[in-house]
């Protein structure tokens, strides 16, 4: 029986499709589209999971949510040692670290930037605009921008020392790390001035399985042209 992926456009579920392509597993997609005004997932996703978020994966009767948990489950159940290092090795410890770092440390400043960008562009009474924009500017300068630079510099140093996040071989941790790095390239200033990180992004997005997942998923705003 094929794995079912409840897939939301321009979301973390894209990396689940990519992982399934890397593993060569059969899967079916149930597609959902974001509300163009709010950019939120449709209410119909709540029928699948109470939080109404994607991805949600159904495999052998198991309903799985949270992209990190899904990537970990699929890679460890079906990937053998192809995408996951040998348990308790130094590379496995790095794998486990990056699997959690992606959402626990890398994404929060990116989400804050997204929120404050939307606040700045939101409709509001004219007299409130200078106050709101002043608050946004102070938070950006004092916290968000320094945190983004801190994390991007850290990732640049890590990838200057090794080809992939867990060492010399591509693995599931690279798939998990793709979303925050793609988001940073899309809205947080990541570019070729951080060459190791930029080359990593070019390599992952050139992988045949990545391109196949784009075709199956129906487009992805964070992907660079082939």
Protein Blocks (a to p, Z undefined) as FASTA:
>chain_A
ZZdddddehifklmmmmmmmmnopacddddddddfklopacfklmmmpmnlpacdddeeh
iacehjklmmmmmmmmmnommlmccehiaklmmmmmmmmmmmmmmmmmmmmmmmmmmmmm
pccdfklmmmmmmmmmmmmmmmmmmmmmmmmmmmmmmmmmpmblnlmbccfklmmmmmmm
mmmmmmnopafklmmlmmmmmmmmmpmklmmmmmmnopafkbccZZ
